[in-house]
Amino acid sequence: MGRPVLAVVSGPPGTGKTTLARRIAETVGCPAVIRDEIKQGMVLASPGYQAGGDDPLNIAALHAFFGVLETLVTAGVTVVAEAAFQDRLWTPHLEPLTAYTDTRIIRCTADPDIALQRITARAGLDPHRVAHGDRDLIDAIATGDHSLDAFVDIRLSLPRLTVDTGDGYQPGLEAITAFLTEPA
């Protein structure tokens, strides 16, 4: 049996990571593990939860996310994993999984104005996004306390593909799928 592929879909907020991860998983025929959905499940089980500040669910969600990934990849399951995956916090948890997988990074990008429009739209439309600090992020961008350009990529030496999600996918879904399914 060969090694499963771990497709890491990464990038700053509003760059279309979740949408792309779902499309890839559907196209390839494997599960997508979405970090924010895991956290939202935790929120539903936490009466009185309040978003913001030093969120106690962030670390618990991180551990649950990587626990699910480890279970799947050690069982030989190809999986699409979606989260911000900034280097400092995520690499220590991601690196051990590379022993079991052909790990490939897909880095989503979009014009900062498009990303901000997406963040603003989902904050107003999706009641499940409350736990993810979209409103705080919008406020921080407006006051100059945060920049979508401040994202720090995973520094592991792994095959990577940058996908511009601003208007469709560049490169297209066929090329993205080929990046994941063809030998490295």
N, C-alpha and C positions, 0 to 999 in steps of 0.2 A: 504494500500500500504506500502511495506517495505521501508527501507532506501536504497538508491543507494550506490554502492561501488565507492569510489574514489581510484583508483590504482595509487599511486605516484611512478613513475619510476625515480630513482635518481642515482647519482654517479658522479665520476670525468669525465673530458673530455676523449673521446676515449674509453669509456667502453661499448659502444654498446647500450646506453639508447634509442636512437631514433628507431633503428632497432627493439629492443625488444618491445618497446611500440607499434609500428605498428603491430607486430606479435600478441601481446596480444589482442589488440583491434579487429583485424580481427578474432581471435579465439573465443573471448568472444561475439563479435557482438555488439560492442559499439564504440563511437567515441574516437579518440586519439587527444588530444590537445597538440601540440608541441610548446613550448615557442619560439624556434629559428625560426619556420615558421611564427609565429606572428610577430616577429621582422623583418624578411625578408620582409613581406608585408608592414611594416612601411618604410623600406628602399626604396622600390619601389615607395612609395608616397612622398619621401623626396629628391627632386632634389639637387644635389651637396653633398649628404651625404658622409662623410669621416669617415671610421672606425678608432678605436684606441682612446687612451687617455680617457678622461672623456666623454664617449659616451652618448649623450643626449637621445638616444632612449632606453637605457637599462631600465630606470625607467618607461618610458611610456609602454614598452613591458611587464614589470612585472605587471603593473596595468591592462593592456588589458587581459593578460593571466588569472589573477585571476578573472577578471570580467566575462570572458567566462566560467570559471569553476563554479563560483557562479551561473550564470544563468542556467547552465545545472543541477547542483546537486540540486538546490532548485526546479527545475522542475521534479525531481525524476529520472534523467538520470544517469546511471552508466557510468563512464568515466575513461579513462586512461590519466593521466597528466604526461608529460615528461619535465623535466628541471633538472638543476644541483641540485636544492633544498638544498643548503648549509644552515645550521641552522640559522645563524645570520640574513640573509636577507629574507629568505623564510618562516621561522616558523611564524612570526607575520601575514602573509597573509594566510598561510595554516591552522593554528589552528582554526580560526572561521568556516571554512568549515567542520570541524569534528562534528559540531553540527547537520549537515544535512546528514552525510554520515557514512558508515562503511569505514573508511580510512585505507588503507593498504600500506605499503612502500615496494617497491622492490628496493633493493640496488644493482646496477650493479658494478662488479669488473672485472678487467683484469690485467694481468701482465703489469707493466709500459712500457715495451718495445713494447708489442702489442698495448697498448693504443697510444703510440707515433707514431707507424707505421700507425695506423688508422687516427690520426690527420693529419699527413703528407700527406697521400694519399688523404683525402678529401680536404685538402687545395689546392692540385694541380689539382684535378679533378672537383670540384664543384664550379662554378663561383658564386653561391649564398652564399657560405660560407665566402665571403670577409667581410661581416658585423659582423662576429662572432669572429674575432680576432685569428683565428687559426695560422696565420703566427707569430703574436706577441707571442702567447703561445709557439710555437716551438722555437723561439729565446730566450724566458725567460728560458725555460728548458735547452737549450744549454749553456747558460751563468750561470746556477745555481741559477737564480733569482726566479724560480718557480719549485715546485715539484708536481707531480701528487698525491703524498701521502699526500699533505697538505689539502685535502678535509675534511670538517667538516660535518658529518652526521646530519640529523634532530634529535633533541633530544627529540621530543615528544614521549610519551609512547604509541606507536601504534604497532599493529602486523607488523612484518617485516620479509622479506625473502631476503637473500643474494644470488645473482645469478652470478656465474662466467661465463663470456661471451667469454673467451679466445679461446675456441674451442667448438663451439656449446653452449648449455646452460646446466649448472650444478647447480641446478637440471633442468630437462627438462621442455619443454613447458607444458606438461600435469600436472606436479606438480605445476608449476607456476599458471596455470589456476585454479587448485583445491584450491590453497592458496587464490585466489580472490573470488571464487564462493561458497566455503563452509562456513558455519557459523563460526564466530570467537570464 
